[in-house]
Structure formats: C-alpha cells, structure tokens
Amino acid sequence: MLLKIRKSRRIVEIPIVQIRPCRTQSRKQYKTDEMRELAMSIRKNGVIQPVTVRKVSPLEYELIAGERRLRASVMCGKKKIPCIVIACTDDQAEVFSLEENMHRTDLNIFEEAQGITTLMNSRKLSEKEVAKQLCKRPSAIENKLDILKLDDTERKLILKAHLTERHARALLKIEDKTERRMVLSEIIEYNLNVSQSEGYINSYLSKTKYEKRCAQRQKGVIRDIRLFENTILKALKALSESGIEADQRRYEHQDYIEYTVRIPLNSCVMNSGA
C-alpha cells in the first residue's frame, strides 16, 4: 500500500495534545516494566523513531503508528513528539495501523485477530478482501480469526503460558469447553510444544470417542435389558389374570444379571383341573 508523505517537512515536531489516539488500535495490553524502560530511554535520548500521523483538521492529527512511543513520551513529560505526516484515507489508515502492529512481535495473537475482525467489520470486507489488503493468504486470515472462538479465560491462560497460535488452533478441535480447559491445563503444566500438544489432543479425542462408543453400547444393552424385564412383567401379569400367582426376582452379580421366576405347582394343578 503506497502512502503519500507530505513534502513540506518529512519529520515535524507536533504537540502531543494535538494528536488523538488511533480509532482502530489493536493493542490492548502494555507491559508496565517495558513502558517504564521506554519512557526512561526517551527521557535520556529522545524519540529516535518518529511516530506516524495523519492530519484530520487544521489543529488535530490522528495517530497511525507508534502508540507505545506516544504513551511513553507522555509518561516522561514530553510536550512534543517527532512525527511523519502522511496523507491517507480512513481505509488506508486502518490497514496501515493494523499492518504496523502485526509486524511488531509484542502484539499478542488475540489482539492481532481482533484487529483483523475490527477492520473487516468497519469496512465490511470479506476474509478474502482483507487478506489481499494485508498481503496474506486467505487461509492464514481464517486461521487467525478461528482462535477468537476461545473464551476470555482460555485466552488469558494461553497468553500467560506464552503458547502460540498453533496451540490455540489445536485446542479448538475439542468442542466441549470443560474438556478443552482441562486439556489446556495439562499442556501448560507439562510445558508441551506444538507437536506434543497436537499429539496429546488427538490421543485425547480418540480416547474420548472410544469411551463414548462404549457408553452408547452400554446404553443399548441397558435398553435391551429393560425390554426383557418388561416382557417378563407382562408375562407375570398375564399369569396373574389367569389365576396363577407367580413372582419374579432379580439378582445383580459382578459379571451378569440373574432373573428367576417362581410359579407355584399347586396353582398349575388347580388351573389344569379347572
């Protein structure tokens, strides 16, 4: 994407009070220690790399790139900051801001995915269109957006454990949230890499699938047993209606269920005589 730098002055000192934050800033987390160190560096050496802004009114600029540098400058009491002023549309500003953030290693995977989502929603772009804007494959964009299906607790655990986007995507194979949280805890506890995590998840799913099949079979057996018991009860009822008082007893053993039906002989003799 080509952006036009204003020719009058390539780098200008602009009062910080005239610079408003970027409307579509993806970054939500700023590490306090790192910001403090950056502020100390700026206080000592100044802002080495100018921030990028665009002019939105005669006395106001919008920040495009350099949120951390701007915040750190405020922390150390700077009144002005060196800026590169570019001319761009709203669409170009959003794309440029997102690209700049994505190229930085300290933008976490969920902030990156959320930034793409914000760009898509605000500009009504499809995954294919935003992929073209960011010079990425559509499949890469789809993969990044998928991890937003994880809830806030899962995201915090993943970030705290410094897991990767591939870890996050692998976890999505597990649909049940409770099971997924349990597997995530295991991955974190044993410090599994991506390959190990994928193998563990596949093994877990295979085991779970087998257990579910066994449970279904057991349900089928239980259903058949109930049908059998109902048949016995109907037979006993029929005997009772014909004057034969029989009883049925059920015994549960470790490996089998035993049924006994007792029919008094005198009832049989009396009925046969009738």
Backbone as a ProteinNet text record, in pm:
[ID]
protein_1_A
[PRIMARY]
MLLKIRKSRRIVEIPIVQIRPCRTQSRKQYKTDEMRELAMSIRKNGVIQPVTVRKVSPLEYELIAGERRLRASVMCGKKKIPCIVIACTDDQAEVFSLEENMHRTDLNIFEEAQGITTLMNSRKLSEKEVAKQLCKRPSAIENKLDILKLDDTERKLILKAHLTERHARALLKIEDKTERRMVLSEIIEYNLNVSQSEGYINSYLSKTKYEKRCAQRQKGVIRDIRLFENTILKALKALSESGIEADQRRYEHQDYIEYTVRIPLNSCVMNSGA
[TERTIARY]
84.9	0	89.1	73.2	153.2	82.9	155.5	100.4	187.9	125.5	196.4	242.1	372.9	428.3	426	374	366.9	507.9	521.5	653.9	709.9	622.7	671.7	780.5	756.3	857.3	838.9	941.5	928.6	907.6	979.4	960.9	932.6	821.4	783.2	757.3	783.9	754	609.9	525.8	384.5	350.3	278.2	236.1	152.1	184.1	114.2	-35.7	-73.3	-215.5	-294.9	-225.7	-294.8	-307.8	-254.5	-259	-362.1	-460.9	-562.4	-526.5	-570.4	-536.4	-594.6	-534.6	-586	-721.2	-818.4	-954	-959.9	-868.7	-875.1	-752	-700.3	-581.8	-610.7	-529.9	-549.8	-490.9	-380.7	-310.8	-391.7	-412.9	-488.7	-402.3	-293.8	-210	-72.8	-29.9	102.2	173.9	288.5	362.5	422.6	389.4	429.9	581.3	654.1	800.7	861.6	811	864.6	832.3	712	674.5	760.1	790	873.5	1015.4	1067.4	1201.5	1204.7	1098.2	1091.9	1084.6	1007.8	997	1132.8	1208.1	1341.3	1435.7	1423.7	1508.7	1475.1	1347.2	1303.5	1346.6	1338.1	1380.4	1529.6	1608.4	1752.8	1794.6	1735	1782.1	1682.7	1559.7	1456.6	1391	1295	1225.5	1307.5	1373.2	1462.3	1382.9	1274.9	1191.6	1061.7	1036.3	914.6	788	680.4	550.3	490.8	390.2	323.9	183.9	149.2	17.9	-40.3	-167.8	-230.1	-310.1	-319.5	-389.1	-538.4	-619.3	-764.4	-837.6	-768.6	-825.5	-707.9	-730.6	-618.3	-532.1	-591.1	-514.9	-516.9	-553.5	-563.2	-506.2	-436.5	-378.4	-428	-431.3	-467.3	-344.9	-318.4	-204.8	-231.5	-135.8	-147.1	-58.9	63.1	156	248.4	272.1	362.2	294.6	193.5	118.1	208	298.9	386	479.4	534.7	624.7	550.8	425.6	345.5	313.8	272.6	239.3	362.8	475.4	598.5	643.5	622.3	658	574.1	446	357.4	405.8	446.1	492.8	613.6	702.2	823.9	809.7	687.5	661.2	689.5	707.2	732.3	606.5	629.2	517.9	497.2	608.7	602	666.5	634.6	691.4	718.1	830.8	859	761.9	711	608.2	638.6	597.8	591.9	444.4	412.2	272.1	245.2	144.6	108.7	-31	-57.2	-191.7	-254.3	-364.4	-430.3	-577.8	-654.6	-798.1	-820.2	-944.5	-977.3	-941.4	-975.5	-946.5	-796.3	-718.8	-573.7	-514.6	-569.2	-519.1	-539.4	-655.8	-684.9	-592.3	-575.1	-489.7	-345.3	-298.2	-159.3	-133.9	-228.6	-214.8	-209.8	-296.9	-300.1	-172	-125.7	-2.2	116.1	123.7	234.9	235.8	117.7	107.2	139.9	95.1	117	264.8	339.8	482.2	564	497.8	566.4	548.3	653.4	647.5	568	543.8	476.7	324.8	270.8	125.8	83.1	-0.2	-32.7	-131.3	-144	-218.9	-366.5	-422.1	-564.7	-588.5	-495.4	-505.1	-495.5	-407	-390.9	-520.1	-578.2	-701.8	-816.6	-822.4	-928.1	-912.2	-787.8	-763.9	-815	-793	-842.6	-994.7	-1055.9	-1202.6	-1258.4	-1194.7	-1239.2	-1231.3	-1122.2	-1105.9	-1213.1	-1239.9	-1342.1	-1480.3	-1512.4	-1645.8	-1663.1	-1561.3	-1574.5	-1579.2	-1508.7	-1503.6	-1584.2	-1655.4	-1739.3	-1660.1	-1545.4	-1459	-1474.7	-1461.8	-1462	-1321.8	-1309.6	-1177.7	-1081.2	-1134.2	-1050.9	-1002.7	-1091.6	-1055.9	-953.5	-973.5	-878.4	-743	-745.4	-619.8	-540.8	-610.7	-545.9	-487.9	-564.6	-518.2	-390.4	-384.1	-270.2	-161.8	-180.7	-83.3	-60.5	-169.4	-162.8	-255.8	-233.5	-321	-454.8	-566.3	-697.2	-701	-631.1	-629	-560.9	-459.7	-389.1	-481.2	-560.6	-656.5	-762.9	-812.2	-913.5	-859.9	-734.7	-673.8	-663.2	-625.6	-611.8	-746.6	-851.5	-983.7	-1043.2	-1006.1	-1061.3	-1032.5	-915.1	-878.3	-964	-1039.8	-1130.3	-1249.5	-1263.2	-1369	-1338.6	-1212.9	-1175	-1226.2	-1269.1	-1324	-1212	-1251.9	-1155.1	-1059.5	-1112.7	-1027.7	-922.8	-964	-870	-763	-803.4	-707.3	-602.2	-648.8	-555.4	-455.9	-504.9	-416.7	-312.7	-356.2	-266.6	-158.5	-199.2	-101.9	-5.7	-57.6	27.8	133.5	94.7	187.2	273.3	253.8	330.6	312.3	189.5	160.5	140.2	145.3	139.7	0.3	-11.5	-137.4	-171.8	-70.3	-94.6	-145	-95	-150.1	-299.9	-332.4	-471.2	-561.8	-514.5	-595.9	-615.7	-510.6	-520.7	-626.1	-633.9	-731.1	-875.4	-897.7	-1032.9	-1090.7	-1005.6	-1056	-1148.1	-1128.1	-1210.5	-1328.1	-1447.3	-1565.6	-1616.1	-1610	-1660.3	-1565.5	-1618.4	-1534	-1467	-1540.3	-1483.1	-1366.2	-1384.8	-1278.2	-1159.4	-1190.4	-1084.5	-1000.2	-1067.7	-996.8	-905.7	-953.1	-874.4	-749.8	-767.3	-654.2	-554.6	-604.2	-517.2	-432.3	-493.1	-418.9	-306.4	-334.6	-232.9	-117.3	-150.6	-48.1	42.6	-19.1	58.3	143.5	83.7	155.2	280	267.6	379.8	462.6	430	507.8	525.3	413.6	418	436.8	522.3	536.8	419.6	419.3	304.9	282.8	389.2	378.1	327.6	383	340.1	194.7	156.2	18.4	-80.3	-46.9	-134.9	-149.9	-38.2	-43.8	-128.7	-112.6	-190.3	-339.7	-370.7	-511.6	-573.7	-499.9	-551.8	-574.6	-480.8	-495.8	-616.6	-632.9	-745.3	-878.3	-884.2	-1008	-1038.3	-934.2	-953.8	-1005.4	-946.5	-988.9	-1132.1	-1162.1	-1296.8	-1399.4	-1362.9	-1452.4	-1479.9	-1375.1	-1389.9	-1480	-1457.3	-1538.3	-1684.2	-1707.6	-1845.9	-1913.2	-1835.2	-1891.4	-1927.6	-1838.6	-1865.4	-1990.1	-2001.4	-2118.2	-2246.5	-2239.7	-2357.4	-2396.4	-2294.2	-2322.5	-2385.5	-2332.5	-2386.9	-2532.1	-2560	-2697.9	-2789	-2734	-2812.7	-2842.2	-2741.5	-2760.9	-2864.5	-2853.4	-2948.8	-3090	-3101	-3232.8	-3290.3	-3202.8	-3248.3	-3289.7	-3214	-3248	-3384.3	-3409.3	-3538.7	-3653.9	-3628.4	-3732	-3758.4	-3649.5	-3662.3	-3740.8	-3707.5	-3777.8	-3926.3	-3956	-4096	-4170.6	-4101.8	-4163.7	-4197.7	-4104.3	-4129.2	-4246.7	-4251	-4359.5	-4494.5	-4497	-4622	-4666.4	-4567.1	-4599.6	-4654.5	-4594.6	-4641.8	-4782.4	-4805.9	-4938.5	-5042	-5003.9	-5096.1	-5125.9	-5020.5	-5040.5	-5131.8	-5109.8	-5191.7	-5337.5	-5363.8	-5500.5	-5568.7	-5486.9	-5543.9	-5550.5	-5514.7	-5527	-5400.4	-5290.9	-5162.9	-5077.5	-5050.3	-4971.3	-4823	-4750.8	-4607.5	-4530.9	-4407.9	-4325.9	-4190.2	-4130.3	-4001.6	-3900.7	-3778	-3671.9	-3550.5	-3485.6	-3372.6	-3250.1	-3135.7	-3012.4	-2902.1	-2832.5	-2720.3	-2588.7	-2512.3	-2380.9	-2275.4	-2149.4	-2042.8	-2037.6	-2062	-2048.2	-2180.2	-2288.1	-2414.2	-2532	-2651.2	-2777	-2856.1	-2909.7	-2983.3	-3130.8	-3219.7	-3363.9	-3417.8	-3505.7	-3576	-3725.1	-3801.9	-3947.9	-3999.7	-4077.3	-4132.8	-4282.6	-4322.2	-4464.5	-4506.4	-4592.7	-4636.4	-4701.7	-4660.4	-4715	-4863.4	-4907.2	-5049.4	-5136.7	-5080.9	-5157.7	-5175.2	-5066.4	-5073.5	-5174.5	-5174.5	-5265.8	-5409.1	-5429.3	-5568.9	-5622.1	-5539.6	-5585	-5602.9	-5516.9	-5533.2	-5659.8	-5695.4	-5817.8	-5940.1	-5930.1	-6045.2	-6068.4
-118.5	0	124.3	213.5	335.3	449.5	516.5	630	751	863.5	984.6	1061.4	1084.2	1165.2	1311	1396.2	1538.3	1594	1669.9	1711.6	1830.6	1908.2	2030.2	2000.4	1906.4	1864	1714.9	1642.1	1497.1	1456	1522.5	1494.8	1627.3	1632.3	1756.5	1729	1827.6	1819.1	1867.1	1781.7	1815.6	1806.8	1905.5	1898.5	1772	1702.5	1576.5	1599.1	1714.4	1741.5	1750.9	1769	1777.4	1640.9	1538.3	1404.5	1318.5	1272.1	1185.3	1038.3	948.2	805.6	748.2	640.6	568.9	506.7	523.4	472.1	320.8	257.2	111.5	43.6	98.5	40.1	-102.5	-197.7	-338.8	-373.5	-307.2	-342	-298	-391.4	-361.7	-372.8	-446.3	-468.6	-403.9	-333.5	-270.7	-311.2	-374.8	-419.3	-299.4	-287.9	-171	-153.4	-261.4	-252.3	-204.8	-260.2	-221.8	-75.8	-31.6	108.1	201.6	160.9	244	255.4	144.1	144.5	231.5	222.4	303.5	451.9	485.7	625.7	678.2	596.5	636.8	658.8	571.6	585.7	713.8	744	864.8	989.4	983.8	1098.4	1127.1	1019.5	1033.5	1064.1	993.1	1001.4	1065.2	1090.7	1141.7	1028.9	1066	967.8	946.2	831.7	803.9	777.4	701.4	669.3	747.7	839.7	920.7	834.9	886.3	820.1	864.2	792.3	825.8	877	991.3	1051.4	1097.5	1130.3	1195.6	1314.8	1417.2	1538.5	1521.5	1546.3	1530.7	1663.7	1767	1901.9	1999	2129.7	2224.5	2211.2	2171.1	2164	2024.1	1923.1	1789.6	1683.3	1587.4	1475.8	1344	1242.8	1108.8	1019.6	949.5	858.2	737	702.2	583.4	471	505.1	404.7	469.7	397.8	449.6	474.6	394.4	412.4	404	308	290.9	411.6	458.7	574.1	699.2	713.8	829.2	821.3	703.8	686.5	708.1	653.3	667.8	814	887.3	1029.6	1107.6	1071.8	1135.9	1103.3	976.7	932.5	1011.7	1044.7	1115.9	1268	1315.4	1458.2	1535.8	1467.6	1536.4	1613.6	1729.3	1810.9	1793.9	1762.6	1742.7	1609.7	1561.6	1434.3	1443.3	1388.7	1392	1300.5	1352.5	1278.7	1279.6	1172	1168.3	1181.4	1285.3	1311.3	1250.7	1164.5	1101.8	1144.4	1137.1	1164.7	1031.5	999.5	872.3	879.3	786.8	778.1	702.3	697.9	621.3	474	420.9	278.9	252.5	337.6	319.4	332.2	423.4	443.9	318.5	257	136.1	21.5	3.9	-105.2	-82.1	41.9	74	51.8	93.9	76.6	-70.9	-149.8	-293.3	-360.8	-324.7	-383.5	-351.9	-226.6	-185.5	-265	-287.7	-363.3	-510.1	-567.1	-708.8	-739.1	-639.4	-659.3	-649.8	-609.2	-599.3	-729.5	-775.4	-904.5	-898.8	-779.7	-772.3	-761	-771	-775.1	-920.1	-949	-1088.9	-1142	-1273.1	-1338.2	-1299.3	-1273.2	-1239	-1092.6	-1005.2	-865.1	-856.8	-937.2	-938.6	-984.3	-1093.8	-1146.5	-1047.4	-982	-885.2	-763.1	-724.8	-612.8	-642.2	-765.3	-805.5	-802.5	-852.9	-853.9	-712.5	-623.3	-483	-420.3	-447.3	-394.3	-449.3	-578	-640.6	-581.4	-564.5	-514.6	-367.5	-287.5	-143.3	-111.6	-191.6	-166	-266.3	-356.3	-456.8	-535.5	-586.9	-664	-813	-893.3	-1038.4	-1083.1	-1209.8	-1262.5	-1254.1	-1281.4	-1277.8	-1135.5	-1037.4	-897.7	-846.1	-880.6	-832.8	-902.9	-1026.6	-1098.2	-1026.4	-979	-905.9	-774.5	-706.5	-579	-597.6	-708.8	-732.1	-818.3	-853.2	-934.2	-1069.5	-1132.4	-1264.1	-1360.5	-1489.3	-1590.4	-1590.5	-1611.6	-1619.5	-1723.9	-1836.3	-1942.3	-1893.6	-1807.7	-1753.8	-1662.6	-1583	-1494.8	-1578.4	-1681.8	-1769.8	-1834.3	-1880.4	-1942.9	-1844.9	-1720.8	-1620.6	-1588.6	-1581.7	-1547.8	-1662.3	-1785.4	-1902	-1897.9	-1847.6	-1853.9	-1762.3	-1671.7	-1586.1	-1664	-1790.4	-1876.9	-1917.9	-1904.5	-1935.1	-1825.1	-1863.2	-1761.5	-1683.5	-1582	-1491.6	-1564.6	-1658.5	-1732	-1813.6	-1880.2	-1959.8	-1870.8	-1755.2	-1662.6	-1617.3	-1583.5	-1537.5	-1647.4	-1771.7	-1884.2	-1906	-1896.5	-1916.5	-1808.1	-1684.1	-1573.5	-1581.4	-1615.4	-1624.5	-1733.9	-1843.3	-1955.8	-1937.7	-1826.4	-1795.4	-1904.4	-1954.4	-2052	-1980.8	-2055.2	-1996.7	-2005.9	-1944.7	-1951.6	-2096	-2176.3	-2316.5	-2395.5	-2362.8	-2423.7	-2392.5	-2266.1	-2221.8	-2291	-2300.4	-2364.8	-2513	-2578.3	-2721.5	-2746.1	-2656.8	-2672.6	-2666.4	-2595.4	-2581	-2711.8	-2813.4	-2944.9	-3002.6	-2957.8	-3004.8	-2909.6	-2957.5	-2870.7	-2839.6	-2936.9	-2916.5	-2823.6	-2714.5	-2614.6	-2669.5	-2749.7	-2805.3	-2897.9	-2983.5	-3074	-2995.4	-2890.6	-2809.6	-2740	-2687.9	-2621	-2720.3	-2843.3	-2945.1	-2980.4	-2998.1	-3030.6	-2914.6	-2792.9	-2674.6	-2671.5	-2703.9	-2707.4	-2810.6	-2925.7	-3030.2	-2983.2	-2917.2	-2867.3	-2765.9	-2679.2	-2577.5	-2642.3	-2735.5	-2798.1	-2872.2	-2943.6	-3023.6	-2951.8	-2822.7	-2739	-2806.1	-2848.4	-2919.6	-2822.7	-2858	-2776	-2802.9	-2739.9	-2752.2	-2896.9	-2962.6	-3100.1	-3193.4	-3178.7	-3261.3	-3232.9	-3106.3	-3068	-3127.1	-3118.9	-3174.1	-3325.1	-3393	-3536.9	-3571.6	-3494.4	-3518.6	-3496.4	-3390.9	-3360.5	-3469.2	-3515.7	-3623.3	-3751.7	-3783.7	-3903.2	-3888.3	-3769	-3744.1	-3759.8	-3705.5	-3714.8	-3859.3	-3935.6	-4077	-4155	-4130.2	-4197.9	-4160.7	-4031.7	-3984.5	-4045.7	-4053.5	-4111.8	-4258.9	-4331.9	-4473.3	-4487.8	-4402.1	-4408.7	-4377.7	-4284.6	-4251.1	-4368.4	-4438.2	-4555.4	-4663.8	-4683.7	-4783.9	-4746.1	-4616.4	-4570.3	-4591	-4567.6	-4588.6	-4735.2	-4821.3	-4965.2	-5006.7	-4951.6	-4985.4	-4939.8	-4821.8	-4773.6	-4868	-4920.7	-5015.2	-5142	-5192	-5313.1	-5288.6	-5173.5	-5139.1	-5131.5	-5072.2	-5062.1	-5201.1	-5290.9	-5427.8	-5500.6	-5478.8	-5542.2	-5494.8	-5366.1	-5311.8	-5370.8	-5387	-5450.3	-5593	-5664.2	-5801.5	-5805.1	-5712.1	-5706.4	-5676.2	-5585.6	-5553.5	-5675.1	-5756.4	-5878	-5975.3	-5988.4	-6077	-6026.4	-5896.5	-5839	-5858.5	-5844.2	-5866.1	-6011.7	-6104.8	-6247.4	-6279.4	-6221.1	-6242.8	-6185.8	-6072.1	-6011.7	-6101.4	-6159	-6248.8	-6372.5	-6427	-6542.3	-6506.8	-6385.8	-6341.9	-6330.4	-6278.7	-6263.3	-6398.2	-6500.5	-6634.2	-6714.5	-6649.2	-6714.9	-6778.6	-6762.3	-6819.8	-6708.5	-6717.1	-6614.5	-6652	-6595.4	-6620.4	-6494.9	-6514	-6397.1	-6403.9	-6285.8	-6273.9	-6205.7	-6255.9	-6195.2	-6165.8	-6054.9	-6007.8	-5995.5	-6054.9	-6051.1	-5991.9	-5893.1	-5833.1	-5887.6	-5955.3	-6005.7	-5917.2	-5942.5	-5859.2	-5867.9	-5986.5	-6006.7	-6031	-6045.6	-6075.2	-6041.2	-6042.6	-6020.9	-6151.6	-6192.5	-6319.8	-6292.8	-6358.9	-6349.3	-6487.3	-6491.9	-6618	-6590.2	-6682.3	-6672.4	-6796.1	-6776	-6886.9	-6897.5	-7018.7	-7045.1	-7160.2	-7136.8	-7243.8	-7359.7	-7483.1	-7600.4	-7617.4	-7584.2	-7601.3	-7512.3	-7394.3	-7307.1	-7370	-7437.8	-7504.1	-7618.4	-7699.3	-7813.8	-7770.8	-7665.9	-7614.9	-7563.8	-7491.9	-7435.6	-7543.3	-7647.9	-7754	-7834.2	-7846.4	-7917.8	-7841.3	-7709.3	-7627.6	-7644.1
0	0	0	-96.2	-106.4	-35.4	54.8	125.8	97.3	80.5	42.4	165.9	177.2	285.8	243.3	331	297.4	273.3	167.6	121.8	198.6	265.4	328.2	431.1	520.5	616.7	639.3	615.4	627.9	773.5	865.5	1007.7	1077.4	1151.2	1218.3	1366.5	1449.8	1592.7	1612.6	1666.4	1684.7	1833.4	1888	2028.5	2052.1	2158	2187.3	2207.6	2260.2	2286.2	2155.7	2043	1914	1845.9	1910.4	1849	1921.3	1847.9	1908.8	1882.9	1970.6	1953.5	1824.7	1780.6	1663.4	1697.5	1610.8	1636.6	1635.9	1564.6	1549.4	1608.5	1717.3	1780	1824.8	1777.2	1811	1946.4	1980	2104.3	2225	2318.4	2439.4	2565.1	2556.2	2673.2	2654.8	2758.1	2756.7	2885.4	2872.2	2989.4	3061.3	3188.1	3266.4	3269.2	3292.8	3301.4	3170.2	3059.2	2928.4	2897.2	2933	2908.5	2992.7	3116.2	3203.4	3146.1	3096.3	3036.1	2910.8	2829.5	2708.1	2743.3	2847	2890.3	2937.8	3011.3	3058.1	2940.7	2838.8	2720.3	2644.6	2633.6	2561.3	2638.1	2771.5	2852.6	2832.4	2814.5	2800.6	2657.2	2560.7	2421.5	2325.1	2371.7	2282.3	2203.9	2121.4	2038.5	1911.7	1902.7	1789.2	1661.7	1674.9	1557.4	1566.2	1472.5	1477.6	1469.3	1525.9	1510.7	1377.5	1333.6	1206.5	1235.8	1176	1197.9	1063.6	1068.1	952.2	1003	921.2	961.5	935.9	1039.6	1024.9	1036.5	1084.2	1090.1	1102.2	1089.5	1095.6	1220.8	1333.3	1457.9	1520.5	1442.6	1501.9	1407.9	1468.6	1395	1456.7	1374.6	1424.9	1417.5	1528.2	1532.7	1444.2	1363.8	1277.4	1332	1368.7	1421.4	1523.1	1634.4	1736.9	1869.9	1900.3	2025.2	2148.4	2152.4	2268.4	2285.5	2173.5	2180.6	2228.9	2183.5	2224.8	2374	2420.2	2562.4	2650.4	2607.6	2685.9	2690.9	2581.9	2579.3	2679.2	2689.7	2787.7	2928.9	2950.7	3082.8	3130.4	3037.1	3079	3064.2	3039.9	3044.4	2917.2	2804.5	2678.1	2634.2	2576.5	2527.5	2377.5	2306.8	2162	2126.7	2006.4	1962	1811.6	1763.6	1618.9	1544.3	1432.2	1357.1	1207.9	1142.1	995.6	960.5	885.2	849.4	712.4	704.9	577.3	536.9	408.6	356.1	319.1	383.3	353.3	388.2	331.5	359.8	490.5	535.8	656.8	638.5	521.5	493.7	498.9	434	432.1	571.6	650.9	787.5	871.2	859.2	937.2	897.2	766	717.4	759.2	744.1	779	927.3	1011.7	1155.8	1193.1	1131.7	1160.5	1112.8	993.6	940.7	1031.8	1075.6	1160.6	1291	1348	1471.4	1450.5	1337.4	1310.6	1288.9	1243.6	1220.2	1348.8	1458	1585.8	1662.9	1726.5	1795.2	1924.8	1981.5	2110.5	2098.8	1978.7	1960.4	1976.1	2077.2	2100.7	1996.1	1990.9	1882.3	1883	2000.4	2007	1969.5	2005.7	1962.8	1810.6	1753.5	1608.2	1539.9	1591.3	1533.7	1550.3	1668.2	1692.5	1602.5	1575.8	1485.1	1345	1298.4	1166.3	1163.8	1271.3	1281.2	1278	1352.1	1355.3	1216.7	1147.2	1011.7	918.2	927.7	843	869	998.3	1033.7	997.8	1024.4	999.5	850.3	769.6	625.5	543.8	617.8	551.1	445.6	488.3	399.6	427.5	323.8	340.1	382.6	423.2	460.5	341.7	222.7	103.1	75.3	93.6	66	167.2	295.8	396.7	380.3	333.2	306.9	197.6	97.1	-12.2	38.4	125.3	180.8	262.3	337.2	426.9	363.1	234.6	161.7	229.7	270.2	333.6	261.4	281.8	223.6	296.8	225.5	292.4	401.9	381.4	482.7	610.8	595.6	712.7	793.3	722	789.5	860.8	794	854	982.1	976.5	1094.2	1210.5	1179.5	1285.2	1349.2	1268.7	1321.3	1403	1370.2	1440.2	1589.7	1628.5	1769.9	1857.2	1796.1	1873.9	1927.7	1887.5	1940.7	2084.6	2126.1	2264.1	2356.8	2476.6	2567.3	2637.8	2714.8	2777	2871.9	2948.7	3043.5	2969.9	2863.1	2783.7	2720.8	2674.2	2612.7	2714.4	2834.8	2938.6	2975.5	2986.5	3019.5	2910	2784.6	2670.1	2667.1	2688.9	2686.4	2804.3	2920.8	3039.2	3023.6	2954.8	2934.7	2809.7	2737.6	2615.7	2509.7	2496.7	2392.5	2259.4	2150.1	2016	1955.1	1838.9	1763.8	1727.6	1696.9	1662	1782.7	1901.3	2023.1	2032.2	2013.1	2026.4	1924.6	1800.3	1695.9	1724.9	1774.7	1805.7	1913.4	2010.5	2118.9	2069.3	1958.9	1905.4	1852.7	1838.6	1798.2	1905.5	2029.2	2140.7	2156.7	2128.5	2127.9	2268.3	2358.4	2493.3	2570.9	2625.1	2691.6	2817.3	2893.3	3015.7	2983.1	2883.3	2841.1	2785.1	2707.7	2646.8	2754.4	2856.7	2966.2	3038.6	3056.8	3125	3043.6	2912.9	2825.1	2821.3	2817.1	2817.7	2944.5	3058	3184.6	3179.2	3116.2	3104	3015.1	2905.4	2812.4	2882.6	2962.1	3034	3143	3218.2	3330.1	3283.3	3170	3120.9	3014.4	2991.2	2900.4	2763.3	2703.5	2577.1	2460.8	2365.9	2245.4	2151.7	2035.4	1944.5	1901.2	1857.4	1809.9	1919.9	2038.6	2151.7	2188.8	2183.5	2216.3	2116.3	1987.4	1884.6	1901.3	1933.6	1955.9	2077	2183.9	2306	2280.9	2209.2	2178.9	2092.5	1991.9	1905.9	1985.7	2076	2160.4	2252.5	2308	2397.6	2324.3	2202.4	2124.3	2086.7	2050.7	2015.2	2135.4	2251.6	2374.3	2409.3	2398.9	2430.1	2335.4	2206.6	2106.9	2139	2179.7	2215	2337.9	2437.9	2560	2530.3	2439.8	2403.9	2331.6	2245	2176.3	2277.3	2375.5	2479.1	2559.4	2589.9	2665.6	2586.6	2454.1	2369.6	2365.5	2357.1	2357.9	2489.5	2598.9	2729.9	2740.9	2685.3	2686.3	2608.2	2495.1	2414.6	2491.2	2565.6	2645.7	2754.7	2820.7	2927	2870.4	2751.4	2688	2659.1	2607.8	2578.6	2705.6	2815.8	2943.9	2992.6	2977.8	3021.3	2939.7	2810	2726	2772.2	2806.9	2855.4	2986.5	3078.1	3205.9	3185.7	3093.2	3065.4	3011.9	2930.7	2877.2	2990	3084.9	3200	3282.1	3306.6	3385	3317.7	3185.8	3111.9	3123	3116.4	3128	3266.3	3370.1	3505.8	3525.6	3462.4	3472	3406.1	3290	3220.2	3305.2	3371.6	3460.6	3576.2	3632.3	3745.7	3704.3	3586.5	3537.7	3513.3	3489.2	3468	3597.5	3710.9	3840	3889.9	3822.5	3865.8	3923.3	4053	4119.8	4115.8	4024.5	4012.8	4054.8	4093	4127.5	4057.7	4041.6	3970.3	4061.3	4058.5	4138.9	4049.8	4082.3	4001.3	4091.2	4045.4	4122.4	4033.4	4085.6	4011.1	4064.9	3978.4	4012	3944.9	3971	3915.4	3763.6	3708.7	3564.2	3492.3	3565.1	3498.3	3588.3	3526.4	3598.3	3592.4	3704.6	3711.7	3741.6	3662.8	3684.8	3721.3	3818.1	3848.3	3855.2	3797.9	3801.8	3874.6	3977	4055.2	4032.1	3989.7	3966.4	4059.7	4156.2	4248.6	4173.6	4207.1	4139.4	4166.7	4287.9	4319	4231.2	4192.1	4103.2	3967.4	3919.4	3789.7	3793.2	3905.6	3916.6	3921.7	4003.1	4019.9	3887.4	3811.3	3683.3	3580.1	3583.7	3484.6	3512.9	3648.5	3683.2	3642.5	3647.6	3607.3	3459
[MASK]
++++++++++++++++++++++++++++++++++++++++++++++++++++++++++++++++++++++++++++++++++++++++++++++++++++++++++++++++++++++++++++++++++++++++++++++++++++++++++++++++++++++++++++++++++++++++++++++++++++++++++++++++++++++++++++++++++++++++++++++++++++++++++++++++++++++++++++++++++

